[in-house]
Amino acid sequence: MARFFAVFATDQPGMRDVRDRVRPSHRNYLRTAAQHGVYVRLGGPTLEPLCDAMNGTLLVVEADDINAVMQFVGNDPYMKEGLFSRVEVRPWDWSLGNPERRV
């Protein structure tokens, strides 16, 4: 049974040029998620407090298990280029705002 997972990734300091250079490949990779058994439901960059620069990534994905998500994240171009200092994947119960669930 598929479930949701939240992916929190924090950029390493001083890696803005890497983020900018690799971003097109990262976005294309996210569009192929279904080929890897992972379905991106929402996502985008996290921002600095003044909202003037990106500093990480937040994704909500759907997959059968956390291993599929970990493998998918591990093959992301951002990961391969060493952009992130930390990545955390957590099972997530999408309750509020889930179009398939009324609260």
Phi and psi restraints in degrees (range 20) as a CNS / XPLOR table:
assign (resid 1 and name C) (resid 2 and name N)
       (resid 2 and name CA) (resid 2 and name C) 1.0 -71.8 20.0 2
assign (resid 2 and name N) (resid 2 and name CA)
       (resid 2 and name C) (resid 3 and name N) 1.0 148.5 20.0 2
assign (resid 2 and name C) (resid 3 and name N)
       (resid 3 and name CA) (resid 3 and name C) 1.0 -142.1 20.0 2
assign (resid 3 and name N) (resid 3 and name CA)
       (resid 3 and name C) (resid 4 and name N) 1.0 171.5 20.0 2
assign (resid 3 and name C) (resid 4 and name N)
       (resid 4 and name CA) (resid 4 and name C) 1.0 -94.5 20.0 2
assign (resid 4 and name N) (resid 4 and name CA)
       (resid 4 and name C) (resid 5 and name N) 1.0 150.6 20.0 2
assign (resid 4 and name C) (resid 5 and name N)
       (resid 5 and name CA) (resid 5 and name C) 1.0 -137.0 20.0 2
assign (resid 5 and name N) (resid 5 and name CA)
       (resid 5 and name C) (resid 6 and name N) 1.0 140.0 20.0 2
assign (resid 5 and name C) (resid 6 and name N)
       (resid 6 and name CA) (resid 6 and name C) 1.0 -100.4 20.0 2
assign (resid 6 and name N) (resid 6 and name CA)
       (resid 6 and name C) (resid 7 and name N) 1.0 132.9 20.0 2
assign (resid 6 and name C) (resid 7 and name N)
       (resid 7 and name CA) (resid 7 and name C) 1.0 -114.7 20.0 2
assign (resid 7 and name N) (resid 7 and name CA)
       (resid 7 and name C) (resid 8 and name N) 1.0 119.6 20.0 2
assign (resid 7 and name C) (resid 8 and name N)
       (resid 8 and name CA) (resid 8 and name C) 1.0 -113.4 20.0 2
assign (resid 8 and name N) (resid 8 and name CA)
       (resid 8 and name C) (resid 9 and name N) 1.0 120.9 20.0 2
assign (resid 8 and name C) (resid 9 and name N)
       (resid 9 and name CA) (resid 9 and name C) 1.0 -128.4 20.0 2
assign (resid 9 and name N) (resid 9 and name CA)
       (resid 9 and name C) (resid 10 and name N) 1.0 133.7 20.0 2
assign (resid 9 and name C) (resid 10 and name N)
       (resid 10 and name CA) (resid 10 and name C) 1.0 -112.5 20.0 2
assign (resid 10 and name N) (resid 10 and name CA)
       (resid 10 and name C) (resid 11 and name N) 1.0 129.9 20.0 2
assign (resid 10 and name C) (resid 11 and name N)
       (resid 11 and name CA) (resid 11 and name C) 1.0 -69.5 20.0 2
assign (resid 11 and name N) (resid 11 and name CA)
       (resid 11 and name C) (resid 12 and name N) 1.0 148.0 20.0 2
assign (resid 11 and name C) (resid 12 and name N)
       (resid 12 and name CA) (resid 12 and name C) 1.0 -71.4 20.0 2
assign (resid 12 and name N) (resid 12 and name CA)
       (resid 12 and name C) (resid 13 and name N) 1.0 146.1 20.0 2
assign (resid 12 and name C) (resid 13 and name N)
       (resid 13 and name CA) (resid 13 and name C) 1.0 -59.7 20.0 2
assign (resid 13 and name N) (resid 13 and name CA)
       (resid 13 and name C) (resid 14 and name N) 1.0 145.9 20.0 2
assign (resid 13 and name C) (resid 14 and name N)
       (resid 14 and name CA) (resid 14 and name C) 1.0 74.3 20.0 2
assign (resid 14 and name N) (resid 14 and name CA)
       (resid 14 and name C) (resid 15 and name N) 1.0 20.2 20.0 2
assign (resid 14 and name C) (resid 15 and name N)
       (resid 15 and name CA) (resid 15 and name C) 1.0 -111.4 20.0 2
assign (resid 15 and name N) (resid 15 and name CA)
       (resid 15 and name C) (resid 16 and name N) 1.0 19.7 20.0 2
assign (resid 15 and name C) (resid 16 and name N)
       (resid 16 and name CA) (resid 16 and name C) 1.0 -58.7 20.0 2
assign (resid 16 and name N) (resid 16 and name CA)
       (resid 16 and name C) (resid 17 and name N) 1.0 -39.0 20.0 2
assign (resid 16 and name C) (resid 17 and name N)
       (resid 17 and name CA) (resid 17 and name C) 1.0 -63.0 20.0 2
assign (resid 17 and name N) (resid 17 and name CA)
       (resid 17 and name C) (resid 18 and name N) 1.0 -37.1 20.0 2
assign (resid 17 and name C) (resid 18 and name N)
       (resid 18 and name CA) (resid 18 and name C) 1.0 -65.8 20.0 2
assign (resid 18 and name N) (resid 18 and name CA)
       (resid 18 and name C) (resid 19 and name N) 1.0 -46.5 20.0 2
assign (resid 18 and name C) (resid 19 and name N)
       (resid 19 and name CA) (resid 19 and name C) 1.0 -57.2 20.0 2
assign (resid 19 and name N) (resid 19 and name CA)
       (resid 19 and name C) (resid 20 and name N) 1.0 -48.8 20.0 2
assign (resid 19 and name C) (resid 20 and name N)
       (resid 20 and name CA) (resid 20 and name C) 1.0 -62.7 20.0 2
assign (resid 20 and name N) (resid 20 and name CA)
       (resid 20 and name C) (resid 21 and name N) 1.0 -42.1 20.0 2
assign (resid 20 and name C) (resid 21 and name N)
       (resid 21 and name CA) (resid 21 and name C) 1.0 -69.1 20.0 2
assign (resid 21 and name N) (resid 21 and name CA)
       (resid 21 and name C) (resid 22 and name N) 1.0 -39.2 20.0 2
assign (resid 21 and name C) (resid 22 and name N)
       (resid 22 and name CA) (resid 22 and name C) 1.0 -91.8 20.0 2
assign (resid 22 and name N) (resid 22 and name CA)
       (resid 22 and name C) (resid 23 and name N) 1.0 -12.7 20.0 2
assign (resid 22 and name C) (resid 23 and name N)
       (resid 23 and name CA) (resid 23 and name C) 1.0 -52.9 20.0 2
assign (resid 23 and name N) (resid 23 and name CA)
       (resid 23 and name C) (resid 24 and name N) 1.0 -44.8 20.0 2
assign (resid 23 and name C) (resid 24 and name N)
       (resid 24 and name CA) (resid 24 and name C) 1.0 -58.9 20.0 2
assign (resid 24 and name N) (resid 24 and name CA)
       (resid 24 and name C) (resid 25 and name N) 1.0 -41.0 20.0 2
assign (resid 24 and name C) (resid 25 and name N)
       (resid 25 and name CA) (resid 25 and name C) 1.0 -66.6 20.0 2
assign (resid 25 and name N) (resid 25 and name CA)
       (resid 25 and name C) (resid 26 and name N) 1.0 -40.8 20.0 2
assign (resid 25 and name C) (resid 26 and name N)
       (resid 26 and name CA) (resid 26 and name C) 1.0 -59.7 20.0 2
assign (resid 26 and name N) (resid 26 and name CA)
       (resid 26 and name C) (resid 27 and name N) 1.0 -47.1 20.0 2
assign (resid 26 and name C) (resid 27 and name N)
       (resid 27 and name CA) (resid 27 and name C) 1.0 -64.9 20.0 2
assign (resid 27 and name N) (resid 27 and name CA)
       (resid 27 and name C) (resid 28 and name N) 1.0 -40.8 20.0 2
assign (resid 27 and name C) (resid 28 and name N)
       (resid 28 and name CA) (resid 28 and name C) 1.0 -63.0 20.0 2
assign (resid 28 and name N) (resid 28 and name CA)
       (resid 28 and name C) (resid 29 and name N) 1.0 -40.5 20.0 2
assign (resid 28 and name C) (resid 29 and name N)
       (resid 29 and name CA) (resid 29 and name C) 1.0 -60.8 20.0 2
assign (resid 29 and name N) (resid 29 and name CA)
       (resid 29 and name C) (resid 30 and name N) 1.0 -43.7 20.0 2
assign (resid 29 and name C) (resid 30 and name N)
       (resid 30 and name CA) (resid 30 and name C) 1.0 -60.5 20.0 2
assign (resid 30 and name N) (resid 30 and name CA)
       (resid 30 and name C) (resid 31 and name N) 1.0 -32.7 20.0 2
assign (resid 30 and name C) (resid 31 and name N)
       (resid 31 and name CA) (resid 31 and name C) 1.0 -70.4 20.0 2
assign (resid 31 and name N) (resid 31 and name CA)
       (resid 31 and name C) (resid 32 and name N) 1.0 -16.2 20.0 2
assign (resid 31 and name C) (resid 32 and name N)
       (resid 32 and name CA) (resid 32 and name C) 1.0 -99.0 20.0 2
assign (resid 32 and name N) (resid 32 and name CA)
       (resid 32 and name C) (resid 33 and name N) 1.0 8.7 20.0 2
assign (resid 32 and name C) (resid 33 and name N)
       (resid 33 and name CA) (resid 33 and name C) 1.0 -52.8 20.0 2
assign (resid 33 and name N) (resid 33 and name CA)
       (resid 33 and name C) (resid 34 and name N) 1.0 -40.8 20.0 2
assign (resid 33 and name C) (resid 34 and name N)
       (resid 34 and name CA) (resid 34 and name C) 1.0 -59.6 20.0 2
assign (resid 34 and name N) (resid 34 and name CA)
       (resid 34 and name C) (resid 35 and name N) 1.0 -29.7 20.0 2
assign (resid 34 and name C) (resid 35 and name N)
       (resid 35 and name CA) (resid 35 and name C) 1.0 -65.7 20.0 2
assign (resid 35 and name N) (resid 35 and name CA)
       (resid 35 and name C) (resid 36 and name N) 1.0 -17.5 20.0 2
assign (resid 35 and name C) (resid 36 and name N)
       (resid 36 and name CA) (resid 36 and name C) 1.0 -106.8 20.0 2
assign (resid 36 and name N) (resid 36 and name CA)
       (resid 36 and name C) (resid 37 and name N) 1.0 9.4 20.0 2
assign (resid 36 and name C) (resid 37 and name N)
       (resid 37 and name CA) (resid 37 and name C) 1.0 76.6 20.0 2
assign (resid 37 and name N) (resid 37 and name CA)
       (resid 37 and name C) (resid 38 and name N) 1.0 17.7 20.0 2
assign (resid 37 and name C) (resid 38 and name N)
       (resid 38 and name CA) (resid 38 and name C) 1.0 -124.4 20.0 2
assign (resid 38 and name N) (resid 38 and name CA)
       (resid 38 and name C) (resid 39 and name N) 1.0 136.4 20.0 2
assign (resid 38 and name C) (resid 39 and name N)
       (resid 39 and name CA) (resid 39 and name C) 1.0 -119.9 20.0 2
assign (resid 39 and name N) (resid 39 and name CA)
       (resid 39 and name C) (resid 40 and name N) 1.0 114.5 20.0 2
assign (resid 39 and name C) (resid 40 and name N)
       (resid 40 and name CA) (resid 40 and name C) 1.0 -76.9 20.0 2
assign (resid 40 and name N) (resid 40 and name CA)
       (resid 40 and name C) (resid 41 and name N) 1.0 120.1 20.0 2
assign (resid 40 and name C) (resid 41 and name N)
       (resid 41 and name CA) (resid 41 and name C) 1.0 -96.7 20.0 2
assign (resid 41 and name N) (resid 41 and name CA)
       (resid 41 and name C) (resid 42 and name N) 1.0 -32.6 20.0 2
assign (resid 41 and name C) (resid 42 and name N)
       (resid 42 and name CA) (resid 42 and name C) 1.0 -163.9 20.0 2
assign (resid 42 and name N) (resid 42 and name CA)
       (resid 42 and name C) (resid 43 and name N) 1.0 159.7 20.0 2
assign (resid 42 and name C) (resid 43 and name N)
       (resid 43 and name CA) (resid 43 and name C) 1.0 176.1 20.0 2
assign (resid 43 and name N) (resid 43 and name CA)
       (resid 43 and name C) (resid 44 and name N) 1.0 170.8 20.0 2
assign (resid 43 and name C) (resid 44 and name N)
       (resid 44 and name CA) (resid 44 and name C) 1.0 166.9 20.0 2
assign (resid 44 and name N) (resid 44 and name CA)
       (resid 44 and name C) (resid 45 and name N) 1.0 174.8 20.0 2
assign (resid 44 and name C) (resid 45 and name N)
       (resid 45 and name CA) (resid 45 and name C) 1.0 -76.4 20.0 2
assign (resid 45 and name N) (resid 45 and name CA)
       (resid 45 and name C) (resid 46 and name N) 1.0 147.6 20.0 2
assign (resid 45 and name C) (resid 46 and name N)
       (resid 46 and name CA) (resid 46 and name C) 1.0 -87.7 20.0 2
assign (resid 46 and name N) (resid 46 and name CA)
       (resid 46 and name C) (resid 47 and name N) 1.0 158.9 20.0 2
assign (resid 46 and name C) (resid 47 and name N)
       (resid 47 and name CA) (resid 47 and name C) 1.0 -124.0 20.0 2
assign (resid 47 and name N) (resid 47 and name CA)
       (resid 47 and name C) (resid 48 and name N) 1.0 157.2 20.0 2
assign (resid 47 and name C) (resid 48 and name N)
       (resid 48 and name CA) (resid 48 and name C) 1.0 -62.9 20.0 2
assign (resid 48 and name N) (resid 48 and name CA)
       (resid 48 and name C) (resid 49 and name N) 1.0 160.1 20.0 2
assign (resid 48 and name C) (resid 49 and name N)
       (resid 49 and name CA) (resid 49 and name C) 1.0 -53.6 20.0 2
assign (resid 49 and name N) (resid 49 and name CA)
       (resid 49 and name C) (resid 50 and name N) 1.0 -33.7 20.0 2
assign (resid 49 and name C) (resid 50 and name N)
       (resid 50 and name CA) (resid 50 and name C) 1.0 -87.8 20.0 2
assign (resid 50 and name N) (resid 50 and name CA)
       (resid 50 and name C) (resid 51 and name N) 1.0 5.1 20.0 2
assign (resid 50 and name C) (resid 51 and name N)
       (resid 51 and name CA) (resid 51 and name C) 1.0 59.2 20.0 2
assign (resid 51 and name N) (resid 51 and name CA)
       (resid 51 and name C) (resid 52 and name N) 1.0 30.6 20.0 2
assign (resid 51 and name C) (resid 52 and name N)
       (resid 52 and name CA) (resid 52 and name C) 1.0 -105.9 20.0 2
assign (resid 52 and name N) (resid 52 and name CA)
       (resid 52 and name C) (resid 53 and name N) 1.0 -2.1 20.0 2
assign (resid 52 and name C) (resid 53 and name N)
       (resid 53 and name CA) (resid 53 and name C) 1.0 -159.7 20.0 2
assign (resid 53 and name N) (resid 53 and name CA)
       (resid 53 and name C) (resid 54 and name N) 1.0 147.9 20.0 2
assign (resid 53 and name C) (resid 54 and name N)
       (resid 54 and name CA) (resid 54 and name C) 1.0 -77.5 20.0 2
assign (resid 54 and name N) (resid 54 and name CA)
       (resid 54 and name C) (resid 55 and name N) 1.0 144.4 20.0 2
assign (resid 54 and name C) (resid 55 and name N)
       (resid 55 and name CA) (resid 55 and name C) 1.0 -138.3 20.0 2
assign (resid 55 and name N) (resid 55 and name CA)
       (resid 55 and name C) (resid 56 and name N) 1.0 10.0 20.0 2
assign (resid 55 and name C) (resid 56 and name N)
       (resid 56 and name CA) (resid 56 and name C) 1.0 173.8 20.0 2
assign (resid 56 and name N) (resid 56 and name CA)
       (resid 56 and name C) (resid 57 and name N) 1.0 -170.1 20.0 2
assign (resid 56 and name C) (resid 57 and name N)
       (resid 57 and name CA) (resid 57 and name C) 1.0 -138.0 20.0 2
assign (resid 57 and name N) (resid 57 and name CA)
       (resid 57 and name C) (resid 58 and name N) 1.0 140.4 20.0 2
assign (resid 57 and name C) (resid 58 and name N)
       (resid 58 and name CA) (resid 58 and name C) 1.0 -125.8 20.0 2
assign (resid 58 and name N) (resid 58 and name CA)
       (resid 58 and name C) (resid 59 and name N) 1.0 126.3 20.0 2
assign (resid 58 and name C) (resid 59 and name N)
       (resid 59 and name CA) (resid 59 and name C) 1.0 -129.3 20.0 2
assign (resid 59 and name N) (resid 59 and name CA)
       (resid 59 and name C) (resid 60 and name N) 1.0 145.7 20.0 2
assign (resid 59 and name C) (resid 60 and name N)
       (resid 60 and name CA) (resid 60 and name C) 1.0 -116.8 20.0 2
assign (resid 60 and name N) (resid 60 and name CA)
       (resid 60 and name C) (resid 61 and name N) 1.0 121.4 20.0 2
assign (resid 60 and name C) (resid 61 and name N)
       (resid 61 and name CA) (resid 61 and name C) 1.0 -124.7 20.0 2
assign (resid 61 and name N) (resid 61 and name CA)
       (resid 61 and name C) (resid 62 and name N) 1.0 161.8 20.0 2
assign (resid 61 and name C) (resid 62 and name N)
       (resid 62 and name CA) (resid 62 and name C) 1.0 -120.4 20.0 2
assign (resid 62 and name N) (resid 62 and name CA)
       (resid 62 and name C) (resid 63 and name N) 1.0 132.8 20.0 2
assign (resid 62 and name C) (resid 63 and name N)
       (resid 63 and name CA) (resid 63 and name C) 1.0 -158.5 20.0 2
assign (resid 63 and name N) (resid 63 and name CA)
       (resid 63 and name C) (resid 64 and name N) 1.0 166.7 20.0 2
assign (resid 63 and name C) (resid 64 and name N)
       (resid 64 and name CA) (resid 64 and name C) 1.0 -70.5 20.0 2
assign (resid 64 and name N) (resid 64 and name CA)
       (resid 64 and name C) (resid 65 and name N) 1.0 -33.2 20.0 2
assign (resid 64 and name C) (resid 65 and name N)
       (resid 65 and name CA) (resid 65 and name C) 1.0 -157.0 20.0 2
assign (resid 65 and name N) (resid 65 and name CA)
       (resid 65 and name C) (resid 66 and name N) 1.0 165.7 20.0 2
assign (resid 65 and name C) (resid 66 and name N)
       (resid 66 and name CA) (resid 66 and name C) 1.0 -65.8 20.0 2
assign (resid 66 and name N) (resid 66 and name CA)
       (resid 66 and name C) (resid 67 and name N) 1.0 -28.1 20.0 2
assign (resid 66 and name C) (resid 67 and name N)
       (resid 67 and name CA) (resid 67 and name C) 1.0 -63.5 20.0 2
assign (resid 67 and name N) (resid 67 and name CA)
       (resid 67 and name C) (resid 68 and name N) 1.0 -39.1 20.0 2
assign (resid 67 and name C) (resid 68 and name N)
       (resid 68 and name CA) (resid 68 and name C) 1.0 -63.5 20.0 2
assign (resid 68 and name N) (resid 68 and name CA)
       (resid 68 and name C) (resid 69 and name N) 1.0 -40.0 20.0 2
assign (resid 68 and name C) (resid 69 and name N)
       (resid 69 and name CA) (resid 69 and name C) 1.0 -66.9 20.0 2
assign (resid 69 and name N) (resid 69 and name CA)
       (resid 69 and name C) (resid 70 and name N) 1.0 -45.3 20.0 2
assign (resid 69 and name C) (resid 70 and name N)
       (resid 70 and name CA) (resid 70 and name C) 1.0 -60.6 20.0 2
assign (resid 70 and name N) (resid 70 and name CA)
       (resid 70 and name C) (resid 71 and name N) 1.0 -41.3 20.0 2
assign (resid 70 and name C) (resid 71 and name N)
       (resid 71 and name CA) (resid 71 and name C) 1.0 -66.0 20.0 2
assign (resid 71 and name N) (resid 71 and name CA)
       (resid 71 and name C) (resid 72 and name N) 1.0 -43.5 20.0 2
assign (resid 71 and name C) (resid 72 and name N)
       (resid 72 and name CA) (resid 72 and name C) 1.0 -60.2 20.0 2
assign (resid 72 and name N) (resid 72 and name CA)
       (resid 72 and name C) (resid 73 and name N) 1.0 -48.3 20.0 2
assign (resid 72 and name C) (resid 73 and name N)
       (resid 73 and name CA) (resid 73 and name C) 1.0 -63.3 20.0 2
assign (resid 73 and name N) (resid 73 and name CA)
       (resid 73 and name C) (resid 74 and name N) 1.0 -39.6 20.0 2
assign (resid 73 and name C) (resid 74 and name N)
       (resid 74 and name CA) (resid 74 and name C) 1.0 -63.3 20.0 2
assign (resid 74 and name N) (resid 74 and name CA)
       (resid 74 and name C) (resid 75 and name N) 1.0 -23.9 20.0 2
assign (resid 74 and name C) (resid 75 and name N)
       (resid 75 and name CA) (resid 75 and name C) 1.0 -97.6 20.0 2
assign (resid 75 and name N) (resid 75 and name CA)
       (resid 75 and name C) (resid 76 and name N) 1.0 1.1 20.0 2
assign (resid 75 and name C) (resid 76 and name N)
       (resid 76 and name CA) (resid 76 and name C) 1.0 -63.0 20.0 2
assign (resid 76 and name N) (resid 76 and name CA)
       (resid 76 and name C) (resid 77 and name N) 1.0 136.9 20.0 2
assign (resid 76 and name C) (resid 77 and name N)
       (resid 77 and name CA) (resid 77 and name C) 1.0 -54.4 20.0 2
assign (resid 77 and name N) (resid 77 and name CA)
       (resid 77 and name C) (resid 78 and name N) 1.0 -34.4 20.0 2
assign (resid 77 and name C) (resid 78 and name N)
       (resid 78 and name CA) (resid 78 and name C) 1.0 -60.5 20.0 2
assign (resid 78 and name N) (resid 78 and name CA)
       (resid 78 and name C) (resid 79 and name N) 1.0 -42.8 20.0 2
assign (resid 78 and name C) (resid 79 and name N)
       (resid 79 and name CA) (resid 79 and name C) 1.0 -64.5 20.0 2
assign (resid 79 and name N) (resid 79 and name CA)
       (resid 79 and name C) (resid 80 and name N) 1.0 -45.2 20.0 2
assign (resid 79 and name C) (resid 80 and name N)
       (resid 80 and name CA) (resid 80 and name C) 1.0 -63.6 20.0 2
assign (resid 80 and name N) (resid 80 and name CA)
       (resid 80 and name C) (resid 81 and name N) 1.0 -27.4 20.0 2
assign (resid 80 and name C) (resid 81 and name N)
       (resid 81 and name CA) (resid 81 and name C) 1.0 -90.3 20.0 2
assign (resid 81 and name N) (resid 81 and name CA)
       (resid 81 and name C) (resid 82 and name N) 1.0 -0.2 20.0 2
assign (resid 81 and name C) (resid 82 and name N)
       (resid 82 and name CA) (resid 82 and name C) 1.0 75.8 20.0 2
assign (resid 82 and name N) (resid 82 and name CA)
       (resid 82 and name C) (resid 83 and name N) 1.0 25.1 20.0 2
assign (resid 82 and name C) (resid 83 and name N)
       (resid 83 and name CA) (resid 83 and name C) 1.0 -65.7 20.0 2
assign (resid 83 and name N) (resid 83 and name CA)
       (resid 83 and name C) (resid 84 and name N) 1.0 -40.1 20.0 2
assign (resid 83 and name C) (resid 84 and name N)
       (resid 84 and name CA) (resid 84 and name C) 1.0 -88.9 20.0 2
assign (resid 84 and name N) (resid 84 and name CA)
       (resid 84 and name C) (resid 85 and name N) 1.0 138.8 20.0 2
assign (resid 84 and name C) (resid 85 and name N)
       (resid 85 and name CA) (resid 85 and name C) 1.0 -89.7 20.0 2
assign (resid 85 and name N) (resid 85 and name CA)
       (resid 85 and name C) (resid 86 and name N) 1.0 -23.6 20.0 2
assign (resid 85 and name C) (resid 86 and name N)
       (resid 86 and name CA) (resid 86 and name C) 1.0 -153.4 20.0 2
assign (resid 86 and name N) (resid 86 and name CA)
       (resid 86 and name C) (resid 87 and name N) 1.0 138.7 20.0 2
assign (resid 86 and name C) (resid 87 and name N)
       (resid 87 and name CA) (resid 87 and name C) 1.0 -134.0 20.0 2
assign (resid 87 and name N) (resid 87 and name CA)
       (resid 87 and name C) (resid 88 and name N) 1.0 132.6 20.0 2
assign (resid 87 and name C) (resid 88 and name N)
       (resid 88 and name CA) (resid 88 and name C) 1.0 -130.0 20.0 2
assign (resid 88 and name N) (resid 88 and name CA)
       (resid 88 and name C) (resid 89 and name N) 1.0 130.9 20.0 2
assign (resid 88 and name C) (resid 89 and name N)
       (resid 89 and name CA) (resid 89 and name C) 1.0 -117.1 20.0 2
assign (resid 89 and name N) (resid 89 and name CA)
       (resid 89 and name C) (resid 90 and name N) 1.0 125.5 20.0 2
assign (resid 89 and name C) (resid 90 and name N)
       (resid 90 and name CA) (resid 90 and name C) 1.0 -129.5 20.0 2
assign (resid 90 and name N) (resid 90 and name CA)
       (resid 90 and name C) (resid 91 and name N) 1.0 138.2 20.0 2
assign (resid 90 and name C) (resid 91 and name N)
       (resid 91 and name CA) (resid 91 and name C) 1.0 -58.7 20.0 2
assign (resid 91 and name N) (resid 91 and name CA)
       (resid 91 and name C) (resid 92 and name N) 1.0 143.5 20.0 2
assign (resid 91 and name C) (resid 92 and name N)
       (resid 92 and name CA) (resid 92 and name C) 1.0 -136.8 20.0 2
assign (resid 92 and name N) (resid 92 and name CA)
       (resid 92 and name C) (resid 93 and name N) 1.0 133.9 20.0 2
assign (resid 92 and name C) (resid 93 and name N)
       (resid 93 and name CA) (resid 93 and name C) 1.0 -99.1 20.0 2
assign (resid 93 and name N) (resid 93 and name CA)
       (resid 93 and name C) (resid 94 and name N) 1.0 100.3 20.0 2
assign (resid 93 and name C) (resid 94 and name N)
       (resid 94 and name CA) (resid 94 and name C) 1.0 -78.0 20.0 2
assign (resid 94 and name N) (resid 94 and name CA)
       (resid 94 and name C) (resid 95 and name N) 1.0 99.3 20.0 2
assign (resid 94 and name C) (resid 95 and name N)
       (resid 95 and name CA) (resid 95 and name C) 1.0 -103.9 20.0 2
assign (resid 95 and name N) (resid 95 and name CA)
       (resid 95 and name C) (resid 96 and name N) 1.0 -59.1 20.0 2
assign (resid 95 and name C) (resid 96 and name N)
       (resid 96 and name CA) (resid 96 and name C) 1.0 -79.5 20.0 2
assign (resid 96 and name N) (resid 96 and name CA)
       (resid 96 and name C) (resid 97 and name N) 1.0 130.7 20.0 2
assign (resid 96 and name C) (resid 97 and name N)
       (resid 97 and name CA) (resid 97 and name C) 1.0 83.9 20.0 2
assign (resid 97 and name N) (resid 97 and name CA)
       (resid 97 and name C) (resid 98 and name N) 1.0 -3.2 20.0 2
assign (resid 97 and name C) (resid 98 and name N)
       (resid 98 and name CA) (resid 98 and name C) 1.0 -72.7 20.0 2
assign (resid 98 and name N) (resid 98 and name CA)
       (resid 98 and name C) (resid 99 and name N) 1.0 118.6 20.0 2
assign (resid 98 and name C) (resid 99 and name N)
       (resid 99 and name CA) (resid 99 and name C) 1.0 -64.2 20.0 2
assign (resid 99 and name N) (resid 99 and name CA)
       (resid 99 and name C) (resid 100 and name N) 1.0 -17.6 20.0 2
assign (resid 99 and name C) (resid 100 and name N)
       (resid 100 and name CA) (resid 100 and name C) 1.0 -95.8 20.0 2
assign (resid 100 and name N) (resid 100 and name CA)
       (resid 100 and name C) (resid 101 and name N) 1.0 3.0 20.0 2
assign (resid 100 and name C) (resid 101 and name N)
       (resid 101 and name CA) (resid 101 and name C) 1.0 -139.8 20.0 2
assign (resid 101 and name N) (resid 101 and name CA)
       (resid 101 and name C) (resid 102 and name N) 1.0 127.8 20.0 2
assign (resid 101 and name C) (resid 102 and name N)
       (resid 102 and name CA) (resid 102 and name C) 1.0 -101.6 20.0 2
assign (resid 102 and name N) (resid 102 and name CA)
       (resid 102 and name C) (resid 103 and name N) 1.0 131.8 20.0 2
